[in-house]
Each structure stands twice: as C-alpha cells, then as structure tokens.
Amino acid sequence: MYESEARTISMWLHFAAAIAAILSAGTLSFVVPLVMWLMYRERSALVDWHGKQNLNLQLTMIGAGIAAVILGVVTLFIGFIVTIPLFIAYWIFSVVISFMAGTAAQRGEYYKIPLVIPFVR
C-alpha cells in the first residue's frame, strides 16, 4: 500500500468514526473503525496503529456509557446527576479527538489518543 493511501485511510477511519458518533449518538461509532481496521490492518502499520487507537477510544466510550448507566441505577437515579454530564463531556472529547487524530494520521504521524483503555493492543 502506498504511504499516501495509508494516510488517507487512517484519516477517514477517524473522521468516519466521529461522524458516526454524531449521527448515531455514539451507539454505532465502533463499527466503522472495526471494519476499516480489519480490512486494512495487514497492509499498513499506520492504518493498524490508528485503527487500534480509534477502536480503543470507541470501546472506552461504550464502557463509560455502561458504567454511567449502572452507577445511575444503583444510586437510585441520583448518580445520573454526575454521570450524564461526565458522559456527555467524554462523548464530546471523543468526537474532537477523533478529528485531531485524523489530521495527525493525514500527516503520517502515529498519534496516541489520551484517556482511553487499551482493549486492543
């Protein structure tokens, strides 16, 4: 795979995940990086790196959502006062950082996304 093609695929991997997060309120945003990463991970180290980074971001987002709901229910819905704003803040962070990582991928940089749990190594 050419370097320019790997950069473009890596960029769109992040951008498409951010767009999917906006359009589906974060519920389907893990599908895009998963499919693109599975298709192109063996062709380019750059795509493999960025696919793992964004997939970890989306899986952390899902985990944070599940934790927020569980904490809210366990505390008899009082916990939602704290967990809903925190979840919304992390969702906004995930969209913004996806665009930042996408621009870094277009430059050919190996950008490490902060505040994620490394599920996929």
Backbone torsions as a table, in degrees:
resi	resn	phi	psi	omega
1	MET	NA	137.0	177.6
2	TYR	-69.2	152.4	-179.1
3	GLU	-62.7	-40.3	-179.8
4	SER	-65.2	-36.9	178.2
5	GLU	-68.0	-40.0	177.9
6	ALA	-64.4	-39.5	177.7
7	ARG	-63.6	-43.6	-179.0
8	THR	-65.7	-43.5	179.3
9	ILE	-64.1	-42.2	178.6
10	SER	-62.7	-41.0	178.6
11	MET	-62.8	-48.1	-177.7
12	TRP	-69.4	-25.1	174.8
13	LEU	-59.7	-45.9	178.9
14	HIS	-72.5	-46.1	-177.7
15	PHE	-62.5	-43.6	-179.1
16	ALA	-65.4	-36.1	177.2
17	ALA	-65.8	-39.9	178.4
18	ALA	-66.9	-42.2	178.7
19	ILE	-64.6	-41.7	177.7
20	ALA	-64.5	-35.7	177.7
21	ALA	-64.9	-37.8	179.7
22	ILE	-71.5	-45.5	-175.7
23	LEU	-73.3	-30.7	-176.9
24	SER	-110.4	13.0	-177.6
25	ALA	56.7	32.5	175.5
26	GLY	87.1	-2.0	-175.2
27	THR	-79.1	-30.8	-178.0
28	LEU	-112.8	10.9	-174.2
29	SER	-71.0	-16.3	178.6
30	PHE	-80.6	-18.6	-176.2
31	VAL	-67.5	-43.0	-176.7
32	VAL	-63.0	-52.9	179.6
33	PRO	-65.5	-31.4	179.2
34	LEU	-64.7	-49.5	-178.1
35	VAL	-65.7	-46.1	-178.8
36	MET	-66.4	-39.4	179.6
37	TRP	-65.4	-43.1	179.1
38	LEU	-64.8	-32.7	-179.0
39	MET	-75.4	-38.6	-169.1
40	TYR	-116.9	2.8	-173.1
41	ARG	-63.9	-31.6	-178.4
42	GLU	-86.2	-8.6	-178.4
43	ARG	-91.1	-23.6	-175.8
44	SER	-152.8	135.5	176.5
45	ALA	-68.1	-32.7	179.5
46	LEU	-65.6	-45.8	178.8
47	VAL	-65.1	-39.5	178.4
48	ASP	-61.0	-46.2	-180.0
49	TRP	-61.2	-51.9	-176.8
50	HIS	-69.1	-32.9	175.9
51	GLY	-63.8	-44.0	177.6
52	LYS	-64.6	-41.9	-179.0
53	GLN	-62.0	-47.3	-177.7
54	ASN	-73.1	-34.4	176.6
55	LEU	-64.2	-41.1	175.5
56	ASN	-62.2	-38.9	177.7
57	LEU	-62.9	-45.2	-178.0
58	GLN	-69.4	-37.6	177.5
59	LEU	-68.3	-36.5	175.0
60	THR	-64.1	-38.0	178.0
61	MET	-62.7	-43.4	178.1
62	ILE	-64.3	-43.7	178.3
63	GLY	-62.4	-39.9	178.2
64	ALA	-65.5	-38.7	177.8
65	GLY	-65.0	-43.5	178.4
66	ILE	-64.4	-42.6	178.8
67	ALA	-63.7	-38.7	179.3
68	ALA	-64.0	-42.1	179.7
69	VAL	-67.4	-45.1	179.6
70	ILE	-61.2	-46.0	179.5
71	LEU	-62.7	-39.1	178.2
72	GLY	-66.0	-40.4	-179.7
73	VAL	-71.6	-42.4	-178.5
74	VAL	-62.7	-34.6	-179.5
75	THR	-90.9	22.2	179.3
76	LEU	55.7	45.7	174.4
77	PHE	70.9	-1.1	175.7
78	ILE	-74.0	-32.3	179.5
79	GLY	-63.6	-21.5	178.6
80	PHE	-63.8	-22.4	177.5
81	ILE	-61.2	-33.5	179.7
82	VAL	-95.3	-44.2	-171.3
83	THR	-72.1	-34.9	-179.4
84	ILE	-65.3	-49.1	176.6
85	PRO	-62.2	-37.0	178.1
86	LEU	-66.2	-40.2	178.6
87	PHE	-66.2	-41.6	178.0
88	ILE	-63.4	-40.3	178.1
89	ALA	-63.4	-42.4	179.0
90	TYR	-68.9	-33.5	177.1
91	TRP	-64.5	-44.4	177.0
92	ILE	-62.0	-43.3	177.2
93	PHE	-57.7	-43.1	-177.5
94	SER	-65.7	-36.3	178.1
95	VAL	-69.1	-46.5	-178.7
96	VAL	-65.0	-45.6	-177.5
97	ILE	-67.8	-27.8	176.0
98	SER	-66.0	-40.3	177.0
99	PHE	-69.1	-37.9	177.2
100	MET	-65.0	-43.4	178.7
101	ALA	-66.7	-34.5	177.5
102	GLY	-64.9	-40.8	177.1
103	THR	-69.0	-35.5	175.9
104	ALA	-66.5	-38.0	178.0
105	ALA	-64.5	-37.8	178.6
106	GLN	-63.8	-30.2	176.5
107	ARG	-82.0	-5.8	179.2
108	GLY	87.1	15.8	-178.4
109	GLU	-88.6	149.2	174.4
110	TYR	-93.4	88.1	-174.1
111	TYR	-86.2	125.8	177.2
112	LYS	-95.0	120.0	-179.1
113	ILE	-77.1	125.4	179.7
114	PRO	-79.2	163.4	174.9
115	LEU	61.7	39.6	175.2
116	VAL	-125.2	154.1	174.1
117	ILE	-91.7	126.7	-177.0
118	PRO	-78.4	81.9	177.3
119	PHE	-71.2	-45.7	-179.7
120	VAL	-104.5	122.6	-177.9
121	ARG	-105.4	NA	NA
